[in-house]
Every structure is written in C-alpha cells, then in structure tokens.
C-alpha cells in the first residue's frame, strides 16, 4: 500500500508546531516587576490590567502574586520583603535564593512606562489564550464526539468571548474586538441556520460570496 499523500508534509508540519514558542515578552514582564519594586505606588495603575497567570514565566507569576498579596495588606514589596515572602512559602529557590529579585530591582531603570509594559504582557497572554482555544476548536472539528456543527460553534463562541471579556480588563480598546467577534459569529450562525446559503447581498463573485456570505448590512 502506498503512503498516504501528504504524510511526510504532515510529519514536518507537526515538528514545526512543536518548535513554536508561545507569544511572550520576558523584557516587558521584567520591566513590570522591577518597576513595581522601584515605585510601589505604580501598582494601582496596573493591578486592574494584570493577573499573575498573564505572565509567561513561572517565577514571574509567583513574584507578581507575592506583590499583589503584599499590596493588598498595604505592606512594602521590595527585594527584601519579597525575599521574606518566598522564604515563608518555602519557594525561595524559585527566585534563585532571592538573587533574581535583587537583579530585577537593580536593572530596571524606572517605572515611567510601566502601564505600557503591562499592556504588552497582557496582550501576549491574550494571544496565548487564543492559540490554546484555537487549537481546541481545531481538535473539536476533527473529533466532534457526536456534537454537531451548531454545538461546536456555540462552544467556540463562548470560549472566544470569554477571552475578549478578560482581555478588556482595564482597557477600552477591546470594545471593537467584542463587537467584531459578535458580528462574525452572528454571520456564521446565520449561515449554519440557512444551510450555508448567502445571507447578504450577492456580489456576483462566487468565491467572495462564499467567504463573506454576501455583503452584510
């Protein structure tokens, strides 16, 4: 029996996927954490934008979690107090025995652009979430497990909207994204309900009409 067409390509593509690194910015994460240690008052400017899970590196997640806990208790969070927190949690090795905390505090020049850095961290986190959900949607399409397309579409819609809503924390520019996603899913839902027919005004160009379902109002 001959090999399945495209088998070699599929293997190569799978290897490429494994080599891909999820979106992140270590520099922006370090700038946020170091900036908070330099200027604790900056926490109020970014705490509504970030959660600890938005950080890509595990040690950065832990440091931001520690800062948040100390901030909620109105306690200082410099390299020394953070080191004590990690010591009390039995996790001091997560920050190289405290040396990494000192490095963050001493290599960050200022907290002047901390909001911009926080937004970079958040944007990268949203991208990673989209990749995760997108991969799950693809897998569901290949293995629906008895679910029909309408069920899969509803699940995909719910998951993507959840990302959009979470991404809107402390921001106003996600409104357009929410609107666009809603419009896109309404078009898809309408196509499913109409058996894939054209729901808008036909342009006469078959391929374009297939992709857009016709010109929508």
Secondary structure, 3 states (H helix, E strand, C coil): CCCCCCHHHHHHHHHHHHHCCCCCCHHHHHHHHHHHHHCHHHHHHHCCCCCHHHCCCHHHHHHHHHHHHHHHCCCCCCHHHHHHHHHHCCCHHHHHHHHHHHHHHHHCCCCCCHHHHHHHHHHHHHHHHHHHHHHHHHHHHHCCCCCCHHHHHHHHHHHHHHHHHHHCCCCCCCHHHHHHHHHHHHHHHHHHHCCCCCCCECCCCHHHHHHHCCECC
